[in-house]
């Protein structure tokens, strides 16, 4: 909170008077339901310093005596402690993205909270969470795997906090300003109504940053880039010492380098308070119980972190920064995997594998799979095989890991070696039809006909749940709906893929929309790929359309925004007048998923101008899909140089498909050798096509 000097001697309270707004009323209603015995969750979504945390605190202050507040330190603390949560407890998840999205145990923590909410033995529970808009938007696209438990935890529980004070809120602010000089200062100086940001010191931070000496700005730019690329806001000072010079011109560095204390002076500038608010960088002191760092660390101010993600989204990363991150990034698996994904999305394949290797050294099975998948996607299957095998050996209970090891060996013609992995996959998930059919085919290919016949007989009995699904489907087709529903219900409880989706449709058809919605929301947690397509098509076909659309609107609020896109596409096929409304809804929920199909719809319906405007608007925001579409259009018009430039801009935004776009241009302009090398080895950070490199052998890693 900023400090404003005044002539009066009356001390001010720690916090200024609070201006109630519409989101506070919604939050108060949620809290009242918890006080009455309910189990409630609220996720406040807005940009940094918009007032999310203060709104939660005001809700907590108004709870009756006897309520307790628990703030987990990290995802592991939450998983370990959730079993001790008693009635009349607030679970405080301020900055939930760090605990649930950026921590390797985040999904496990979200699942624990979902179980707590589903436990009928608990009552009077309130989960309060805050999250940046960008963080919530990042996990919303259904095309991005992961975080189903987090999506389910916060589905239809978001409360958007306005980032500006206007209308009644502005009037109330000015009325209170007479009693608090901080409010008076904010009312007089806030730009575009951004009062909360000014009070939290955001404007002061930006002014401090813009007025900084070159080395001060370089220090902050280095921290902002490292954070947005995946390291996170807490960073080792040693990294910043090596990275900051890369953000200076030669003449600036020659001037700075003459001062022996240049780095210490820059850090002191960055840590200086601004109107009582912590400066751009704050020294980090681990809490009791948290592991201490081996070297000094600082935290980048939230507002500078968030604003940097948009302001620098299309900025080129200076030479040397990626390699410095490989050397100095904290050895924390989740952060290393994020950096790896960020590098891979930018076509920096060597760098990406390097980060995955570091994470794998720390025991991350997910990083092993990440490295293997990346190499496999780029036609380097022989280098991917040892990574798949290591992942399978490290996680013997994971059928997917076993299958991928078998698949990679099969593609390399090593059938005898592949067979044991498919056998392990079928054992890890009894009745797994894919693994069991692969075993039978392998035995045939190896000339072991009798073994293949015996295995097929065994598979028939072992695949009972899948056979049961066929029987249930037959019952449904014969009009024996009650029997089919009972069987699909049992199969869905067993977690059989596709069973829940079919059950939802049958319940809808039989006039049980509430039970259908209950099962839909339950199944949405599991990332069941059958769910949105099967449910939308089934519910729409059963009709009536107006009632079906009302139900599907609720379904789309349950953590599966791709439902809206499925509805839009079916309505468009039927030339329904509401198609555009549903495309608009899908675009708002998940632009990454919906932009391309929305543009195609607009063009097919004679709205080409609106389509071009839509692409331009999203491209101006640095949206990767829009940038890729713009580059594709240039390539389609044979504007090769302009297309190459546009693809490189898309790559800087994190568009993984940009690399293949550049390769396609090379092929179209008779540069086949360059195209092949690019697809195999990617780019180097400086922009050149990488020379051939060999992936590290994971054979020395422990498992």
Secondary structure, 3 states (H helix, E strand, C coil): CCCCCCCCCCCCCCCCCCCCCHHHHHHHHHHHHHHCCCEEEEEEEECCCCCHHHHHHHHHHCCCCCCEEECCCCHHHHHHHHHHCCCCEEEEECCHHHHHHCCCCHHHHHHHHHHHHHCCCCCCEEEEEEEEHHHHHHHHCCCCCCCHHHHHHHCCCEEECCCCCCCHHHHHHHHHHCCCHHHHHHHHHCHHHCHHHHHCCHHHHHHHHHCCCHHHHHHHHHHHHHHHCCCCCEEEHHHHHHHHHHHCCHHHHHHHHCCCCHHHHHHHHHHCCECCECCCEEECCCCCCCCCCCCCEEEECHHHHHHHHHHCCCCCCCCCHHHHHHHHCCCCHHHHHHHHHHHHHCCCHHHHHHHHHHHHHCCCHHHHHHHHHHHHHCCCHHHHHHHHHHHHHHCCCCHHHHHHHHHHHHHCCCHHHHHHHHHHHHHHCCCCHHHHHHHHHHHHHCCCHHHHHHHHHHHHHHCHHHHHHHHHHHHHHCCCHHHHHHHHHHHHHCCCCCHHHHHHHHHHHCCCHHHHHHHHHHHHCCCCCHHHHHHHHHHHHHCCHHHHHHHHHHHHCCCCCHHHHHHHHHHHHCCCCCHHHHHHHHHHHCHHHHHHHHHHHHHHCCCHHHHHHHHHHHHHCCCHHHHHHHHHHHHHCCCHHHHHHHHHHHHHCCCCCHHHHHHHHHHHCCCHHHHHHHHHHCECCCCCECCCCCCCCHHHCCC
